[in-house]
Structures are given as structure tokens and as C-alpha cells.
């Protein structure tokens, strides 16, 4: 149950559900972006609950925009809308480069080695 009531409570619940869906970074399991989002969310909603007047409506509108952005990211909307072309994935100058790179990163994760950033 939310500690906030009304529309603010509904927004808190929606935001919280999206934050829980945020994936764990396999390359950096000790750096949890999910926890950062939760902390920011709680701070944001505590500040909004202490506000009065028109400022509350403006902040809730901003939160609605953030919720929409988080939904787009968690559902991979942009990955589906803007797929990477085959030419980009497999350049003529270095066939199989990205597949080999991703495989080496996955292997390093399995072996728990420090690696560079991998973004899916």
C-alpha cells in the first residue's frame, strides 16, 4: 500500500512498478541503477507531498512524463522502432566484429572479469 493518496498515490505506484522492472546490469552487479531510481523516486514523491498549490500539479505533470519515458525504456520501444541495420551490425570492413565483441563481453561476465560497458 502506498503512503501517498489520490493521484499522487497512483503515480507513485506506477513509477514503483516501472522501477522494479529495470534490468540488472550483468557487467556491474554491484552498481544497481534500480536502487538509484528508487531513492530518487522516494525523494521526489516526498517533496511533492510537502508542496501546495499549482506547484503540485506542475510536478505531477513532470512525473507523468518521467513515467512515460520509463515505460518506453523498459518496453524497448525505441529498439523496436529504430532497428539497427544489418550493414551496421556486420560491417564489410570487419565481418563478425560486433558478434565477437558481444560474445567476449558475455564470456567475461561469466568469468566475472572487469569489462567495458555493454548496452543491449
Biopython code that builds the backbone (N, CA, C, O; Angstrom):
import numpy as np
from Bio.PDB.StructureBuilder import StructureBuilder

atoms = [
    (1, "UNK", "N", (0.842, -1.186, 0.000)),
    (1, "UNK", "CA", (0.000, 0.000, 0.000)),
    (1, "UNK", "C", (0.885, 1.247, 0.000)),
    (1, "UNK", "O", (1.901, 1.308, 0.692)),
    (2, "UNK", "N", (0.482, 2.218, -0.776)),
    (2, "UNK", "CA", (1.255, 3.448, -0.932)),
    (2, "UNK", "C", (1.048, 4.375, 0.263)),
    (2, "UNK", "O", (-0.031, 4.420, 0.853)),
    (3, "UNK", "N", (2.087, 5.101, 0.602)),
    (3, "UNK", "CA", (1.963, 6.080, 1.688)),
    (3, "UNK", "C", (1.382, 7.389, 1.177)),
    (3, "UNK", "O", (1.174, 8.322, 1.953)),
    (4, "UNK", "N", (1.119, 7.462, -0.121)),
    (4, "UNK", "CA", (0.537, 8.653, -0.739)),
    (4, "UNK", "C", (-0.893, 8.332, -1.167)),
    (4, "UNK", "O", (-1.216, 7.185, -1.475)),
    (5, "UNK", "N", (-1.737, 9.347, -1.181)),
    (5, "UNK", "CA", (-3.137, 9.114, -1.530)),
    (5, "UNK", "C", (-3.505, 9.832, -2.824)),
    (5, "UNK", "O", (-2.776, 10.700, -3.304)),
    (6, "UNK", "N", (-4.642, 9.453, -3.369)),
    (6, "UNK", "CA", (-5.161, 10.104, -4.568)),
    (6, "UNK", "C", (-4.283, 9.890, -5.785)),
    (6, "UNK", "O", (-3.683, 8.831, -5.969)),
    (7, "UNK", "N", (-4.223, 10.927, -6.611)),
    (7, "UNK", "CA", (-3.461, 10.845, -7.854)),
    (7, "UNK", "C", (-1.974, 10.634, -7.580)),
    (7, "UNK", "O", (-1.305, 9.910, -8.317)),
    (8, "UNK", "N", (-1.459, 11.256, -6.535)),
    (8, "UNK", "CA", (-0.047, 11.090, -6.191)),
    (8, "UNK", "C", (0.247, 9.626, -5.851)),
    (8, "UNK", "O", (1.305, 9.107, -6.206)),
    (9, "UNK", "N", (-0.675, 8.971, -5.171)),
    (9, "UNK", "CA", (-0.521, 7.551, -4.852)),
    (9, "UNK", "C", (-0.527, 6.685, -6.098)),
    (9, "UNK", "O", (0.235, 5.722, -6.197)),
    (10, "UNK", "N", (-1.389, 7.027, -7.053)),
    (10, "UNK", "CA", (-1.435, 6.277, -8.317)),
    (10, "UNK", "C", (-0.136, 6.450, -9.097)),
    (10, "UNK", "O", (0.395, 5.491, -9.658)),
    (11, "UNK", "N", (0.369, 7.679, -9.125)),
    (11, "UNK", "CA", (1.634, 7.936, -9.817)),
    (11, "UNK", "C", (2.787, 7.203, -9.134)),
    (11, "UNK", "O", (3.666, 6.655, -9.798)),
    (12, "UNK", "N", (2.773, 7.201, -7.808)),
    (12, "UNK", "CA", (3.823, 6.506, -7.057)),
    (12, "UNK", "C", (3.811, 5.015, -7.378)),
    (12, "UNK", "O", (4.862, 4.407, -7.579)),
    (13, "UNK", "N", (2.624, 4.437, -7.424)),
    (13, "UNK", "CA", (2.501, 3.008, -7.711)),
    (13, "UNK", "C", (2.989, 2.692, -9.128)),
    (13, "UNK", "O", (3.706, 1.712, -9.332)),
    (14, "UNK", "N", (2.606, 3.514, -10.103)),
    (14, "UNK", "CA", (3.039, 3.300, -11.489)),
    (14, "UNK", "C", (4.554, 3.436, -11.606)),
    (14, "UNK", "O", (5.204, 2.616, -12.256)),
    (15, "UNK", "N", (5.112, 4.459, -10.985)),
    (15, "UNK", "CA", (6.562, 4.699, -11.016)),
    (15, "UNK", "C", (7.291, 3.524, -10.364)),
    (15, "UNK", "O", (8.288, 3.030, -10.889)),
    (16, "UNK", "N", (6.784, 3.089, -9.226)),
    (16, "UNK", "CA", (7.405, 1.999, -8.482)),
    (16, "UNK", "C", (7.415, 0.702, -9.289)),
    (16, "UNK", "O", (8.412, -0.020, -9.287)),
    (17, "UNK", "N", (6.328, 0.406, -9.968)),
    (17, "UNK", "CA", (6.262, -0.806, -10.796)),
    (17, "UNK", "C", (7.290, -0.763, -11.917)),
    (17, "UNK", "O", (7.925, -1.773, -12.219)),
    (18, "UNK", "N", (7.458, 0.400, -12.532)),
    (18, "UNK", "CA", (8.436, 0.532, -13.610)),
    (18, "UNK", "C", (9.866, 0.404, -13.088)),
    (18, "UNK", "O", (10.713, -0.215, -13.733)),
    (19, "UNK", "N", (10.130, 0.983, -11.936)),
    (19, "UNK", "CA", (11.470, 0.889, -11.349)),
    (19, "UNK", "C", (11.804, -0.574, -11.038)),
    (19, "UNK", "O", (12.946, -1.001, -11.210)),
    (20, "UNK", "N", (10.818, -1.333, -10.587)),
    (20, "UNK", "CA", (11.047, -2.753, -10.288)),
    (20, "UNK", "C", (11.352, -3.562, -11.548)),
    (20, "UNK", "O", (11.988, -4.613, -11.468)),
    (21, "UNK", "N", (10.909, -3.084, -12.701)),
    (21, "UNK", "CA", (11.162, -3.780, -13.966)),
    (21, "UNK", "C", (12.535, -3.466, -14.545)),
    (21, "UNK", "O", (12.957, -4.101, -15.512)),
    (22, "UNK", "N", (13.242, -2.490, -13.964)),
    (22, "UNK", "CA", (14.528, -2.086, -14.519)),
    (22, "UNK", "C", (15.507, -3.256, -14.427)),
    (22, "UNK", "O", (15.655, -3.851, -13.359)),
    (23, "UNK", "N", (16.171, -3.592, -15.523)),
    (23, "UNK", "CA", (17.049, -4.773, -15.516)),
    (23, "UNK", "C", (18.336, -4.558, -14.716)),
    (23, "UNK", "O", (18.807, -3.432, -14.552)),
    (24, "UNK", "N", (18.878, -5.648, -14.232)),
    (24, "UNK", "CA", (20.151, -5.628, -13.515)),
    (24, "UNK", "C", (21.271, -5.588, -14.546)),
    (24, "UNK", "O", (21.212, -6.276, -15.565)),
    (25, "UNK", "N", (22.277, -4.792, -14.280)),
    (25, "UNK", "CA", (23.436, -4.708, -15.164)),
    (25, "UNK", "C", (24.364, -5.870, -14.833)),
    (25, "UNK", "O", (24.996, -5.893, -13.777)),
    (26, "UNK", "N", (24.437, -6.834, -15.748)),
    (26, "UNK", "CA", (25.249, -8.027, -15.501)),
    (26, "UNK", "C", (26.738, -7.703, -15.433)),
    (26, "UNK", "O", (27.504, -8.421, -14.791)),
    (27, "UNK", "N", (27.142, -6.634, -16.089)),
    (27, "UNK", "CA", (28.558, -6.266, -16.068)),
    (27, "UNK", "C", (28.967, -5.617, -14.757)),
    (27, "UNK", "O", (30.112, -5.743, -14.323)),
    (28, "UNK", "N", (28.029, -4.923, -14.129)),
    (28, "UNK", "CA", (28.320, -4.240, -12.872)),
    (28, "UNK", "C", (27.244, -4.596, -11.848)),
    (28, "UNK", "O", (26.411, -3.753, -11.516)),
    (29, "UNK", "N", (27.249, -5.814, -11.351)),
    (29, "UNK", "CA", (26.197, -6.226, -10.416)),
    (29, "UNK", "C", (26.220, -5.459, -9.099)),
    (29, "UNK", "O", (25.223, -5.441, -8.378)),
    (30, "UNK", "N", (27.348, -4.825, -8.776)),
    (30, "UNK", "CA", (27.421, -4.054, -7.531)),
    (30, "UNK", "C", (26.892, -2.628, -7.700)),
    (30, "UNK", "O", (26.693, -1.921, -6.712)),
    (31, "UNK", "N", (26.667, -2.208, -8.931)),
    (31, "UNK", "CA", (26.123, -0.879, -9.208)),
    (31, "UNK", "C", (24.684, -1.047, -9.674)),
    (31, "UNK", "O", (24.428, -1.349, -10.839)),
    (32, "UNK", "N", (23.766, -0.851, -8.771)),
    (32, "UNK", "CA", (22.358, -1.128, -9.049)),
    (32, "UNK", "C", (21.609, 0.171, -9.385)),
    (32, "UNK", "O", (21.279, 0.959, -8.499)),
    (33, "UNK", "N", (21.352, 0.371, -10.675)),
    (33, "UNK", "CA", (20.628, 1.570, -11.094)),
    (33, "UNK", "C", (19.199, 1.542, -10.568)),
    (33, "UNK", "O", (18.597, 2.591, -10.339)),
    (34, "UNK", "N", (18.664, 0.361, -10.380)),
    (34, "UNK", "CA", (17.335, 0.200, -9.813)),
    (34, "UNK", "C", (17.252, 0.879, -8.444)),
    (34, "UNK", "O", (16.273, 1.565, -8.151)),
    (35, "UNK", "N", (18.263, 0.692, -7.615)),
    (35, "UNK", "CA", (18.290, 1.311, -6.282)),
    (35, "UNK", "C", (18.384, 2.824, -6.382)),
    (35, "UNK", "O", (17.774, 3.540, -5.588)),
    (36, "UNK", "N", (19.147, 3.315, -7.353)),
    (36, "UNK", "CA", (19.262, 4.763, -7.568)),
    (36, "UNK", "C", (17.905, 5.334, -7.956)),
    (36, "UNK", "O", (17.491, 6.370, -7.436)),
    (37, "UNK", "N", (17.214, 4.659, -8.869)),
    (37, "UNK", "CA", (15.883, 5.117, -9.287)),
    (37, "UNK", "C", (14.908, 5.117, -8.114)),
    (37, "UNK", "O", (14.116, 6.049, -7.973)),
    (38, "UNK", "N", (14.954, 4.087, -7.273)),
    (38, "UNK", "CA", (14.063, 4.023, -6.108)),
    (38, "UNK", "C", (14.325, 5.183, -5.152)),
    (38, "UNK", "O", (13.394, 5.817, -4.655)),
    (39, "UNK", "N", (15.602, 5.450, -4.904)),
    (39, "UNK", "CA", (15.965, 6.544, -3.992)),
    (39, "UNK", "C", (15.486, 7.885, -4.546)),
    (39, "UNK", "O", (14.905, 8.690, -3.818)),
    (40, "UNK", "N", (15.732, 8.121, -5.837)),
    (40, "UNK", "CA", (15.279, 9.364, -6.465)),
    (40, "UNK", "C", (13.759, 9.462, -6.440)),
    (40, "UNK", "O", (13.204, 10.534, -6.196)),
    (41, "UNK", "N", (13.090, 8.343, -6.692)),
    (41, "UNK", "CA", (11.634, 8.323, -6.691)),
    (41, "UNK", "C", (11.099, 8.708, -5.313)),
    (41, "UNK", "O", (10.210, 9.553, -5.205)),
    (42, "UNK", "N", (11.633, 8.096, -4.267)),
    (42, "UNK", "CA", (11.156, 8.400, -2.916)),
    (42, "UNK", "C", (11.402, 9.858, -2.547)),
    (42, "UNK", "O", (10.532, 10.501, -1.959)),
    (43, "UNK", "N", (12.572, 10.385, -2.884)),
    (43, "UNK", "CA", (12.857, 11.800, -2.618)),
    (43, "UNK", "C", (11.886, 12.703, -3.366)),
    (43, "UNK", "O", (11.360, 13.666, -2.808)),
    (44, "UNK", "N", (11.656, 12.384, -4.624)),
    (44, "UNK", "CA", (10.766, 13.190, -5.466)),
    (44, "UNK", "C", (9.341, 13.209, -4.902)),
    (44, "UNK", "O", (8.728, 14.271, -4.798)),
    (45, "UNK", "N", (8.821, 12.041, -4.542)),
    (45, "UNK", "CA", (7.449, 11.977, -4.053)),
    (45, "UNK", "C", (7.309, 12.582, -2.661)),
    (45, "UNK", "O", (6.261, 13.145, -2.346)),
    (46, "UNK", "N", (8.326, 12.482, -1.830)),
    (46, "UNK", "CA", (8.287, 13.149, -0.522)),
    (46, "UNK", "C", (8.216, 14.667, -0.698)),
    (46, "UNK", "O", (7.464, 15.342, 0.005)),
    (47, "UNK", "N", (9.000, 15.202, -1.638)),
    (47, "UNK", "CA", (8.977, 16.649, -1.899)),
    (47, "UNK", "C", (7.622, 17.084, -2.445)),
    (47, "UNK", "O", (7.085, 18.115, -2.039)),
    (48, "UNK", "N", (7.071, 16.296, -3.366)),
    (48, "UNK", "CA", (5.775, 16.653, -3.956)),
    (48, "UNK", "C", (4.687, 16.628, -2.889)),
    (48, "UNK", "O", (3.818, 17.500, -2.873)),
    (49, "UNK", "N", (4.724, 15.639, -1.997)),
    (49, "UNK", "CA", (3.681, 15.543, -0.966)),
    (49, "UNK", "C", (3.733, 16.716, 0.008)),
    (49, "UNK", "O", (2.735, 17.016, 0.663)),
    (50, "UNK", "N", (4.880, 17.382, 0.113)),
    (50, "UNK", "CA", (5.013, 18.542, 1.003)),
    (50, "UNK", "C", (4.649, 19.857, 0.310)),
    (50, "UNK", "O", (4.557, 20.895, 0.966)),
    (51, "UNK", "N", (4.441, 19.820, -1.005)),
    (51, "UNK", "CA", (4.130, 21.040, -1.768)),
    (51, "UNK", "C", (2.651, 21.398, -1.662)),
    (51, "UNK", "O", (1.820, 20.597, -1.235)),
    (52, "UNK", "N", (2.354, 22.636, -2.068)),
    (52, "UNK", "CA", (0.976, 23.122, -2.062)),
    (52, "UNK", "C", (0.699, 23.885, -3.346)),
    (52, "UNK", "O", (1.613, 24.382, -4.005)),
    (53, "UNK", "N", (-0.575, 23.967, -3.686)),
    (53, "UNK", "CA", (-0.998, 24.808, -4.806)),
    (53, "UNK", "C", (-0.649, 24.262, -6.176)),
    (53, "UNK", "O", (-0.549, 23.054, -6.391)),
    (54, "UNK", "N", (-0.467, 25.203, -7.094)),
    (54, "UNK", "CA", (-0.235, 24.875, -8.504)),
    (54, "UNK", "C", (1.083, 24.131, -8.719)),
    (54, "UNK", "O", (1.224, 23.378, -9.683)),
    (55, "UNK", "N", (2.035, 24.341, -7.831)),
    (55, "UNK", "CA", (3.334, 23.680, -7.974)),
    (55, "UNK", "C", (3.185, 22.154, -7.929)),
    (55, "UNK", "O", (3.932, 21.438, -8.596)),
    (56, "UNK", "N", (2.229, 21.663, -7.150)),
    (56, "UNK", "CA", (1.973, 20.218, -7.072)),
    (56, "UNK", "C", (1.561, 19.690, -8.439)),
    (56, "UNK", "O", (2.057, 18.656, -8.888)),
    (57, "UNK", "N", (0.644, 20.409, -9.102)),
    (57, "UNK", "CA", (0.172, 19.971, -10.422)),
    (57, "UNK", "C", (1.298, 19.964, -11.447)),
    (57, "UNK", "O", (1.382, 19.056, -12.274)),
    (58, "UNK", "N", (2.163, 20.971, -11.396)),
    (58, "UNK", "CA", (3.294, 21.020, -12.321)),
    (58, "UNK", "C", (4.250, 19.854, -12.084)),
    (58, "UNK", "O", (4.720, 19.228, -13.034)),
    (59, "UNK", "N", (4.531, 19.571, -10.836)),
    (59, "UNK", "CA", (5.441, 18.465, -10.507)),
    (59, "UNK", "C", (4.830, 17.116, -10.878)),
    (59, "UNK", "O", (5.533, 16.225, -11.354)),
    (60, "UNK", "N", (3.516, 16.964, -10.662)),
    (60, "UNK", "CA", (2.870, 15.698, -11.024)),
    (60, "UNK", "C", (2.855, 15.512, -12.537)),
    (60, "UNK", "O", (2.968, 14.385, -13.019)),
    (61, "UNK", "N", (2.718, 16.592, -13.288)),
    (61, "UNK", "CA", (2.794, 16.503, -14.751)),
    (61, "UNK", "C", (4.196, 16.070, -15.179)),
    (61, "UNK", "O", (4.347, 15.275, -16.106)),
    (62, "UNK", "N", (5.212, 16.590, -14.506)),
    (62, "UNK", "CA", (6.593, 16.187, -14.808)),
    (62, "UNK", "C", (6.805, 14.708, -14.486)),
    (62, "UNK", "O", (7.491, 14.003, -15.226)),
    (63, "UNK", "N", (6.219, 14.239, -13.387)),
    (63, "UNK", "CA", (6.328, 12.827, -13.012)),
    (63, "UNK", "C", (5.630, 11.950, -14.048)),
    (63, "UNK", "O", (6.125, 10.874, -14.385)),
    (64, "UNK", "N", (4.489, 12.400, -14.553)),
    (64, "UNK", "CA", (3.793, 11.638, -15.601)),
    (64, "UNK", "C", (4.675, 11.491, -16.839)),
    (64, "UNK", "O", (4.693, 10.435, -17.471)),
    (65, "UNK", "N", (5.402, 12.546, -17.182)),
    (65, "UNK", "CA", (6.331, 12.474, -18.318)),
    (65, "UNK", "C", (7.471, 11.490, -18.038)),
    (65, "UNK", "O", (7.882, 10.742, -18.925)),
    (66, "UNK", "N", (7.972, 11.496, -16.814)),
    (66, "UNK", "CA", (9.037, 10.553, -16.444)),
    (66, "UNK", "C", (8.537, 9.117, -16.502)),
    (66, "UNK", "O", (9.256, 8.221, -16.945)),
    (67, "UNK", "N", (7.308, 8.899, -16.057)),
    (67, "UNK", "CA", (6.718, 7.560, -16.104)),
    (67, "UNK", "C", (6.601, 7.093, -17.551)),
    (67, "UNK", "O", (6.909, 5.943, -17.863)),
    (68, "UNK", "N", (6.156, 7.982, -18.429)),
    (68, "UNK", "CA", (6.046, 7.630, -19.852)),
    (68, "UNK", "C", (7.417, 7.279, -20.428)),
    (68, "UNK", "O", (7.542, 6.331, -21.204)),
    (69, "UNK", "N", (8.438, 8.038, -20.051)),
    (69, "UNK", "CA", (9.797, 7.767, -20.541)),
    (69, "UNK", "C", (10.308, 6.424, -20.017)),
    (69, "UNK", "O", (10.907, 5.653, -20.767)),
    (70, "UNK", "N", (10.075, 6.144, -18.742)),
    (70, "UNK", "CA", (10.498, 4.858, -18.180)),
    (70, "UNK", "C", (9.773, 3.691, -18.844)),
    (70, "UNK", "O", (10.369, 2.643, -19.092)),
    (71, "UNK", "N", (8.478, 3.879, -19.133)),
    (71, "UNK", "CA", (7.723, 2.834, -19.840)),
    (71, "UNK", "C", (8.341, 2.556, -21.201)),
    (71, "UNK", "O", (8.515, 1.400, -21.588)),
    (72, "UNK", "N", (8.672, 3.618, -21.924)),
    (72, "UNK", "CA", (9.281, 3.455, -23.245)),
    (72, "UNK", "C", (10.601, 2.698, -23.155)),
    (72, "UNK", "O", (10.895, 1.855, -24.003)),
    (73, "UNK", "N", (11.389, 2.995, -22.139)),
    (73, "UNK", "CA", (12.682, 2.328, -21.984)),
    (73, "UNK", "C", (12.534, 0.873, -21.547)),
    (73, "UNK", "O", (13.212, -0.003, -22.085)),
    (74, "UNK", "N", (11.662, 0.607, -20.585)),
    (74, "UNK", "CA", (11.513, -0.765, -20.097)),
    (74, "UNK", "C", (10.872, -1.677, -21.135)),
    (74, "UNK", "O", (11.098, -2.887, -21.122)),
    (75, "UNK", "N", (10.083, -1.111, -22.024)),
    (75, "UNK", "CA", (9.435, -1.914, -23.074)),
    (75, "UNK", "C", (10.230, -1.912, -24.377)),
    (75, "UNK", "O", (9.760, -2.431, -25.390)),
    (76, "UNK", "N", (11.428, -1.335, -24.358)),
    (76, "UNK", "CA", (12.315, -1.281, -25.535)),
    (76, "UNK", "C", (11.617, -0.698, -26.759)),
    (76, "UNK", "O", (11.786, -1.189, -27.875)),
    (77, "UNK", "N", (10.838, 0.345, -26.540)),
    (77, "UNK", "CA", (10.092, 0.970, -27.635)),
    (77, "UNK", "C", (11.020, 1.452, -28.751)),
    (77, "UNK", "O", (10.740, 1.240, -29.931)),
    (78, "UNK", "N", (12.101, 2.085, -28.383)),
    (78, "UNK", "CA", (12.981, 2.677, -29.392)),
    (78, "UNK", "C", (13.836, 1.629, -30.093)),
    (78, "UNK", "O", (14.205, 1.797, -31.255)),
    (79, "UNK", "N", (14.144, 0.561, -29.393)),
    (79, "UNK", "CA", (14.881, -0.533, -30.029)),
    (79, "UNK", "C", (14.028, -1.158, -31.130)),
    (79, "UNK", "O", (14.541, -1.533, -32.184)),
    (80, "UNK", "N", (12.729, -1.266, -30.881)),
    (80, "UNK", "CA", (11.818, -1.826, -31.883)),
    (80, "UNK", "C", (11.555, -0.826, -33.010)),
    (80, "UNK", "O", (11.452, -1.209, -34.176)),
    (81, "UNK", "N", (11.447, 0.444, -32.659)),
    (81, "UNK", "CA", (11.127, 1.464, -33.658)),
    (81, "UNK", "C", (12.304, 1.763, -34.579)),
    (81, "UNK", "O", (12.116, 2.025, -35.767)),
    (82, "UNK", "N", (13.500, 1.725, -34.040)),
    (82, "UNK", "CA", (14.695, 2.060, -34.814)),
    (82, "UNK", "C", (15.686, 0.891, -34.806)),
    (82, "UNK", "O", (16.732, 0.966, -34.162)),
    (83, "UNK", "N", (15.358, -0.175, -35.514)),
    (83, "UNK", "CA", (16.265, -1.325, -35.513)),
    (83, "UNK", "C", (17.595, -0.990, -36.188)),
    (83, "UNK", "O", (17.660, -0.160, -37.095)),
    (84, "UNK", "N", (18.634, -1.645, -35.729)),
    (84, "UNK", "CA", (19.962, -1.450, -36.300)),
    (84, "UNK", "C", (20.033, -2.259, -37.592)),
    (84, "UNK", "O", (19.658, -3.431, -37.625)),
    (85, "UNK", "N", (20.518, -1.622, -38.647)),
    (85, "UNK", "CA", (20.584, -2.297, -39.946)),
    (85, "UNK", "C", (21.660, -3.383, -39.942)),
    (85, "UNK", "O", (22.585, -3.362, -39.130)),
    (86, "UNK", "N", (21.515, -4.316, -40.854)),
    (86, "UNK", "CA", (22.493, -5.391, -40.995)),
    (86, "UNK", "C", (23.865, -4.830, -41.347)),
    (86, "UNK", "O", (24.888, -5.329, -40.877)),
    (87, "UNK", "N", (23.879, -3.788, -42.179)),
    (87, "UNK", "CA", (25.157, -3.166, -42.548)),
    (87, "UNK", "C", (25.870, -2.588, -41.330)),
    (87, "UNK", "O", (27.098, -2.609, -41.251)),
    (88, "UNK", "N", (25.105, -2.082, -40.400)),
    (88, "UNK", "CA", (25.693, -1.504, -39.194)),
    (88, "UNK", "C", (26.150, -2.611, -38.238)),
    (88, "UNK", "O", (27.205, -2.501, -37.613)),
    (89, "UNK", "N", (25.353, -3.669, -38.129)),
    (89, "UNK", "CA", (25.689, -4.770, -37.229)),
    (89, "UNK", "C", (26.884, -5.587, -37.714)),
    (89, "UNK", "O", (27.663, -6.102, -36.911)),
    (90, "UNK", "N", (27.019, -5.699, -39.021)),
    (90, "UNK", "CA", (28.067, -6.546, -39.593)),
    (90, "UNK", "C", (28.799, -5.784, -40.696)),
    (90, "UNK", "O", (28.570, -6.035, -41.879)),
    (91, "UNK", "N", (29.680, -4.851, -40.313)),
    (91, "UNK", "CA", (30.339, -4.011, -41.318)),
    (91, "UNK", "C", (31.240, -4.827, -42.254)),
    (91, "UNK", "O", (31.866, -5.807, -41.850)),
    (92, "UNK", "N", (31.281, -4.396, -43.491)),
    (92, "UNK", "CA", (32.086, -5.073, -44.509)),
    (92, "UNK", "C", (33.560, -5.069, -44.123)),
    (92, "UNK", "O", (34.276, -6.034, -44.388)),
    (93, "UNK", "N", (34.007, -4.002, -43.508)),
    (93, "UNK", "CA", (35.426, -3.867, -43.170)),
    (93, "UNK", "C", (35.893, -4.845, -42.092)),
    (93, "UNK", "O", (37.085, -5.132, -41.984)),
    (94, "UNK", "N", (34.944, -5.360, -41.287)),
    (94, "UNK", "CA", (35.329, -6.274, -40.209)),
    (94, "UNK", "C", (34.157, -7.204, -39.905)),
    (94, "UNK", "O", (33.463, -7.035, -38.902)),
    (95, "UNK", "N", (33.949, -8.173, -40.769)),
    (95, "UNK", "CA", (32.816, -9.098, -40.628)),
    (95, "UNK", "C", (32.829, -9.785, -39.265)),
    (95, "UNK", "O", (33.863, -10.264, -38.800)),
    (96, "UNK", "N", (31.657, -9.820, -38.640)),
    (96, "UNK", "CA", (31.503, -10.513, -37.371)),
    (96, "UNK", "C", (32.067, -9.784, -36.165)),
    (96, "UNK", "O", (32.108, -10.350, -35.072)),
    (97, "UNK", "N", (32.507, -8.534, -36.337)),
    (97, "UNK", "CA", (33.155, -7.800, -35.243)),
    (97, "UNK", "C", (32.248, -7.683, -34.017)),
    (97, "UNK", "O", (32.667, -8.002, -32.904)),
    (98, "UNK", "N", (31.024, -7.233, -34.214)),
    (98, "UNK", "CA", (30.147, -6.983, -33.071)),
    (98, "UNK", "C", (29.692, -8.274, -32.406)),
    (98, "UNK", "O", (29.538, -8.319, -31.185)),
    (99, "UNK", "N", (29.476, -9.312, -33.184)),
    (99, "UNK", "CA", (29.117, -10.597, -32.574)),
    (99, "UNK", "C", (30.260, -11.104, -31.703)),
    (99, "UNK", "O", (30.039, -11.591, -30.595)),
    (100, "UNK", "N", (31.485, -10.985, -32.213)),
    (100, "UNK", "CA", (32.651, -11.412, -31.428)),
    (100, "UNK", "C", (32.798, -10.555, -30.171)),
    (100, "UNK", "O", (33.115, -11.061, -29.094)),
    (101, "UNK", "N", (32.565, -9.259, -30.321)),
    (101, "UNK", "CA", (32.665, -8.351, -29.177)),
    (101, "UNK", "C", (31.648, -8.717, -28.101)),
    (101, "UNK", "O", (31.994, -8.817, -26.924)),
    (102, "UNK", "N", (30.394, -8.917, -28.503)),
    (102, "UNK", "CA", (29.351, -9.280, -27.542)),
    (102, "UNK", "C", (29.646, -10.628, -26.896)),
    (102, "UNK", "O", (29.439, -10.801, -25.695)),
    (103, "UNK", "N", (30.122, -11.573, -27.681)),
    (103, "UNK", "CA", (30.474, -12.883, -27.122)),
    (103, "UNK", "C", (31.601, -12.761, -26.105)),
    (103, "UNK", "O", (31.569, -13.419, -25.064)),
    (104, "UNK", "N", (32.596, -11.927, -26.394)),
    (104, "UNK", "CA", (33.705, -11.758, -25.447)),
    (104, "UNK", "C", (33.239, -11.077, -24.162)),
    (104, "UNK", "O", (33.721, -11.404, -23.078)),
    (105, "UNK", "N", (32.313, -10.142, -24.276)),
    (105, "UNK", "CA", (31.766, -9.491, -23.077)),
    (105, "UNK", "C", (30.964, -10.495, -22.263)),
    (105, "UNK", "O", (31.107, -10.562, -21.042)),
    (106, "UNK", "N", (30.114, -11.283, -22.939)),
    (106, "UNK", "CA", (29.326, -12.296, -22.231)),
    (106, "UNK", "C", (30.233, -13.301, -21.522)),
    (106, "UNK", "O", (29.964, -13.694, -20.387)),
    (107, "UNK", "N", (31.292, -13.709, -22.186)),
    (107, "UNK", "CA", (32.241, -14.655, -21.596)),
    (107, "UNK", "C", (32.931, -14.034, -20.381)),
    (107, "UNK", "O", (33.128, -14.705, -19.368)),
    (108, "UNK", "N", (33.294, -12.773, -20.479)),
    (108, "UNK", "CA", (33.936, -12.084, -19.357)),
    (108, "UNK", "C", (32.988, -11.970, -18.170)),
    (108, "UNK", "O", (33.409, -12.083, -17.019)),
    (109, "UNK", "N", (31.708, -11.745, -18.451)),
    (109, "UNK", "CA", (30.716, -11.668, -17.372)),
    (109, "UNK", "C", (30.624, -13.014, -16.667)),
    (109, "UNK", "O", (30.562, -13.080, -15.439)),
    (110, "UNK", "N", (30.617, -14.086, -17.454)),
    (110, "UNK", "CA", (30.549, -15.426, -16.861)),
    (110, "UNK", "C", (31.767, -15.703, -15.987)),
    (110, "UNK", "O", (31.666, -16.358, -14.949)),
    (111, "UNK", "N", (32.905, -15.202, -16.415)),
    (111, "UNK", "CA", (34.142, -15.412, -15.663)),
    (111, "UNK", "C", (34.357, -14.349, -14.592)),
    (111, "UNK", "O", (35.347, -14.378, -13.861)),
    (112, "UNK", "N", (33.399, -13.392, -14.507)),
    (112, "UNK", "CA", (33.430, -12.322, -13.512)),
    (112, "UNK", "C", (34.669, -11.437, -13.659)),
    (112, "UNK", "O", (35.308, -11.077, -12.670)),
    (113, "UNK", "N", (34.993, -11.100, -14.885)),
    (113, "UNK", "CA", (36.113, -10.197, -15.150)),
    (113, "UNK", "C", (35.585, -8.780, -15.322)),
    (113, "UNK", "O", (34.422, -8.583, -15.675)),
    (114, "UNK", "N", (36.432, -7.803, -15.073)),
    (114, "UNK", "CA", (36.076, -6.414, -15.353)),
    (114, "UNK", "C", (36.049, -6.221, -16.858)),
    (114, "UNK", "O", (36.965, -6.644, -17.564)),
    (115, "UNK", "N", (34.989, -5.577, -17.349)),
    (115, "UNK", "CA", (34.835, -5.374, -18.787)),
    (115, "UNK", "C", (34.386, -3.962, -19.064)),
    (115, "UNK", "O", (34.038, -3.209, -18.154)),
    (116, "UNK", "N", (34.399, -3.616, -20.323)),
    (116, "UNK", "CA", (33.855, -2.325, -20.728)),
    (116, "UNK", "C", (32.335, -2.433, -20.777)),
    (116, "UNK", "O", (31.775, -3.520, -20.630)),
    (117, "UNK", "N", (31.693, -1.331, -20.978)),
    (117, "UNK", "CA", (30.238, -1.248, -20.948)),
    (117, "UNK", "C", (29.601, -2.010, -22.090)),
    (117, "UNK", "O", (30.039, -1.905, -23.236)),
    (118, "UNK", "N", (28.567, -2.778, -21.780)),
    (118, "UNK", "CA", (27.751, -3.401, -22.812)),
    (118, "UNK", "C", (26.329, -2.916, -22.619)),
    (118, "UNK", "O", (25.774, -3.023, -21.525)),
    (119, "UNK", "N", (25.741, -2.387, -23.670)),
    (119, "UNK", "CA", (24.370, -1.907, -23.629)),
    (119, "UNK", "C", (23.576, -2.727, -24.621)),
    (119, "UNK", "O", (23.900, -2.746, -25.809)),
    (120, "UNK", "N", (22.550, -3.398, -24.158)),
    (120, "UNK", "CA", (21.694, -4.180, -25.062)),
    (120, "UNK", "C", (20.618, -3.318, -25.646)),
    (120, "UNK", "O", (19.800, -3.798, -26.431)),
]
sb = StructureBuilder()
sb.init_structure("model")
sb.init_model(0)
sb.init_chain("A")
sb.init_seg("    ")
for serial, (resi, resn, name, xyz) in enumerate(atoms, 1):
    if name == "N":
        sb.init_residue(resn, " ", resi, " ")
    sb.init_atom(name, np.array(xyz, "f"), 0.0, 1.0, " ", f" {name:<3s}", serial, name[0])
structure = sb.get_structure()
